[in-house]
Every structure is written in C-alpha cells, then in structure tokens.
Amino acid sequence: MADRSDRLSDSLLALEQAHTTAGLREQHRRQMEAMLVHPLSRGQRLLHGAVAAAGLVGAGVCAALVVTEPDTLPPLTRAALTLLAGFGASWSLWAAGVLRRGAVHRRRDRGAAARMAFGFTLITVAMTAALAAASPGQGALAMLVVSLALLVTAAVVMLMHAIEQAELRGREQVLRLELRVLTLMASARGPDGDCA
C-alpha cells in the first residue's frame, strides 16, 4: 500500500512538472518531505540504538542457546528460539537502518515496524500455543493469556499505524490540491504576472 502511494506521488509530481514552475515543484517537494521524514532527536537516537542493541543481544542469546544446547532443548523450543533469534536480528537491522539515515520515514519505517511487531507477535502466539499444548498445566494457561494480551497490543499498534497512514494520505491530498490551485493561478497569469 505504501509503495503504491509513493508511486502515485511520484507520478503526480511528474505530471505536474509540465505545468508548474520549478519553485512550486520545489515547495511541494519540501512540504511532502517535511510531512513524511522526521530527523531523529537525541532521545529517538538513544531509543533506536537501544532497540538495535537489544535485538542484537537477544538474537545472540537465542542463537547461542540453539547452538550450544542442541541435545537438551526439545525440538519445539529449539524452533522457537531460532525464530526469536531471527526476530531480534530483524529489529536490530531495522533500527540500524533508521539510525544510519538519521531520520524516520513515517510511511516506510513506521509501516515496517508495525508489520514486524504484528507478524512477530502472531508467530510468537502460535509458537506459545504449540508449547502450551505440549506441556499442559497452569503455566501453559498463563503463557497463553500473556501471549494473547501481547497480540491485542500488537493489533492496537497496527490500528494506530493504519490511522496515521490515513491521516498522511489526507495531508498528501491537501498538498496536491494546493499545488494544483497554485499551478492554475500561475498559468492564469501572463508572463508579466498579469491575469490573462
């Protein structure tokens, strides 16, 4: 969805270039960039650094357990730890990419984070259900309740992301309309600035 919206923005900009001045195009580009790309504050840099470090440490611990304890871990637990190592590495790569750019792209970066959070949580709930089924009891019920609470939280994150994307699309439409109005006003004026 985000890629389609980006392509639409690019194609509309290309279409408008034939009818707009360089100044109007540049103003529109700056407004779009200001809306979508936010430089990281010091606190956000620290937060993304912590996410990258925690993901890397978590991936390392899970991978080390899988490698060093192959005989003592049940196959289902080994599979869960392997998945968790992948999750940690993914979060680490995502956060490192944001830190490298020094800015958060509200459409791409936040969308990727929301999809990863929901997808990883859904897979974790499925793995927890499988582990709980393999060892029924009071602990299994507690694991299921906690994992379902995490799933609800991840669904709320996805919903908040969908709302933010709808707001961004609305703002993008307003900017596009402003550009068209300014283009019409510029074309209605003659070369010397008088109305035709």
N, C-alpha and C positions, 0 to 999 in steps of 0.2 A: 504494500500500500504506500509506504513512504517513497519507494523508488518511483512509483507511478506519479506521485505528486511532484517529486523532484523533476522528472522528465517533463511534466506538464508545465512547471515553472520555466524550465529551460526553453521549451518550445514557444511559450508565450513571449518570453523575452526576445527570442529570435524573430518572432513575427512582428513584435512592436518595434524592433530596431529599424525597420524600413520607414517607420512613420514618426519616430521620436528623435529628439536631439540627443547628442552624447551626454549632455548634462542631466536630462531627465532619466536616461537609462542608468547613469551612474548613481543618481539619487535613489532610484528604485532598488538597485543592487545593494546599496549601503543599508537601506531600510530593511530589506529581506535578510541580509547578513546580521544586522543588529537584532532582529527578531529571532533568528534561528541559532546563532552562535554566541555563546556567552563565555568570555575568558574566565579561567578558574581563579577564584580568590585564594588567599593563603590557606584559609580553613578547608576549602574544597581540595586544594592540592594535598593537604595533610590527609584528608579523608580518602582520596583516591590512592594515595601512597599506602595508607593502611589497608585498603581493600586489596591492592596488588600484593603487599607483603603477606597478608593473612591467606590469600588464595594460594600463594606460592608455598607457604609453610604448611597449610592444610593438604595441598596436593603432595608435598614431600612426605608428610607423616603417613598419609593413606597409602601412598606408593611403597614406602618403606615397610609398612606392615604387610602388604601383599607379597613383597619380595622376600622379606626375612622370616615370615611365619607361614609358609605355604602348607605345612603339614598340620598345623594346629588350628587353622581357620576353616570353618565349614565353607563349602563352595558358594553358598548364597551370601555369606558375609564377605568373602573374597571379592565376589562380583560387586557388592555394594561399595566396598572400599575402592575398587577400581573406578567405579562411576564417580565417587566422591573426589577422587584424585583428578579426574577429568573436569569436574565442576570447578574445583579450586584453580586448576590451570587456566580454565576459560575466564574466570573472573579476574585472575591476575593479568592475563593478556589484554582484556578489555580495559582495565584500569590503567595499565601501562600505556595503551594507545591514547587514552584521553590525556594522560599526563604528558606524553610526547608532543601532542598537538597544543597543549596548554589551554584548551577550550573544550566546552561541552556543546555538541551539536544537539539541539533539543529534539530533533526528529530522529536522527540516526543513532546517536549514543544512548539516549534515554529509551528509545524503542528496543534496541538490542538488550539493554539491561532488564527491561520489563519482560521481554520474551524469555531471556535466560532465567530470570527468577521464577517465572511461572513454570516453564518447562522443567527446570531442575527440581522444583518443588513437587511437581506432578510425578516425576520419575522416582523421587525420594519417597513419596507416599506409597507408590506401588511397591517399591522395594521393602518399605517398612511393613506393609500389609503381608508381603510374602514371608518376611522374617517372623512376624507375629503369628502367622498361620503355622509356621514350622515349630514354634515354641509357644503354645497357648498358655494363658495364665493371666494373672493380674498385671504383670509387666507388659504383656502384649497389648492389653486394653489401653494402658497408659500411653504406650508408643503410638497406637492408632489415634487416640484423642489428640495428642500433641501434633502428630503429622497432619491431621485434618485441620487443626487450628492454623498451622503453617500454610496449608493450601488455601484457606479462606483469606489469609493475609496476602498471599501471592495474587489471588484473584482481585483483591482490592487494589493492589499495585497496578495490575493490568487495566482495571477500570479507570483508575486515575490517569494512566498514560493515554487511554483512548479519549478521555475528556480533554486532556491537554492537546492532543493532536487535532481534535475537532476545533478547539479554540485557535490553534495555529492556522488551520485551513481557513477559518473565518477571517483572521487578520490578513492572511495572504490574499484573499478575495478583495478585501477592502483596499489593500495596497495596489492590487491590479486595477481596480476601478479608479483609484486616484490617478494612476499612471495614464489610463485611457482618457480621463477628463482633461488632464494636463496636456496630453497629446492633441486632443481635439481643440483645446484652447490655443495651443501653439500653431496648429495647422490653420485655424480660422484667422489668425493674424497674418498679415502680409510680411514680406521680408524686412520691412522697416518697423514692424511692431504694431502697425495699424490693423484694425479689423478689416477683413476683406469684404 
